[in-house]
């Protein structure tokens, strides 16, 4: 993760893009890329979403990479250890959604 973060920082610096990489702008770019990812699945059935053609999977993979890149860049700008934040959030979710209580249910934690 550190190497990717450093490479993304160097990529932006080489293009003088750091001036545009505010948390506000990066969060918007992240949302746009997430919407582009969702667009690939918009009218597919559940089954179809699991059975993408090689070409469609390649396109989806590129959109996933865009989302990840903007998220990593935003974390770097804000000084967030993204990997640690994910581990911390997983621990919170494990407490919030005990497996023995929520197994097989899509209910929110406030609904059980």
N, C-alpha and C positions, 0 to 999 in steps of 0.2 A: 504494500500500500504506500509506503514511504517513497519508493522509487517512482511509482505512478504519479503521486502528488508532486514530486520534484520535477518530473518530466512535463506535467501539465503547466506548472508554474513557469518553467523555462519556455515552453511553447507560447504562452501568453506574453511573457516578457519580450521575447524576440519579435513579436508583432506589435508591441506597445499597446496591448489590450488590457493590461491591468487597470488602466484608467476607467474601463467600462465594467469591470468585474466587482461591482458593489454587491453586497448581499441582496439588495432589492432586485437588481438586474439579473443576477444569477438565479434567484428564486423564480423569476418570471421565465427565464430561458428554460429552466428545469420543468416548469409547468407546460410550456409549449412543447418540449420534447416528449413529455409524458402523454400529452394529447396526441402527438403524432404516433406514438406507440399504440395507444388505444384505437386510433383510426383503423389500424390493420385488423382489429378484431370486431369492429363495430357491428357488422351485420352477420357475423358467423354464429352458428349454433355452438353449444358447449362442446359437442363432439368435434365439429370442424376446427375449433380453436386448438385442439390437441393434435390435429392432423394437417399441419401446414406443409405446403410443397417446399422443396429445397429453396426455390427462389424466394418464396414468401418468408421462410425462416431466416434467410440471409438478410432480408429487409428489416425484419423484426429485431434481429440481432444488432443491426446498426443503430436502430432507435434505442434499444436497451443500453448500448454503449454510450450514446449521447446523453441519456438520463444519468448514467453512472458518472460520466465525465463532469457534467455540470454539478452534480452532488459532491463529488470529490473536490472540485475547484471551490465550491462554496464553503465546504468544511475547512479548506486550507485558508481561505480569506478570513474566516471567522475564528480560526484557532481551535477548531473542534476536532478531537480525535474520533473520527467517524467509526473506526472499528470498536473502540471502547464504548462509544455511545450505543452501538448496536448490541454489544454484550450486556450493557446496563439495561437497555430497553427489553431485551429478551428476558432478563431476570424479573423485571417488573411484570411483563406479560405472563410469565409462568405463575406468578402469585395472583395476578388478576384473573387468569383463566385456568383454574386447576383442572388438569386432565380428567380426573374422575367425575367432575361436575359438568364439563362442557363437551365431552367426547361426542362427536357426531352432530353437534349443534352449531348453528351460525348466529345464535343470539348474541347480543352485546352483553358485556359484563353487568350492566345495570338491569338486565332482563332475567337473571336467574338467581 
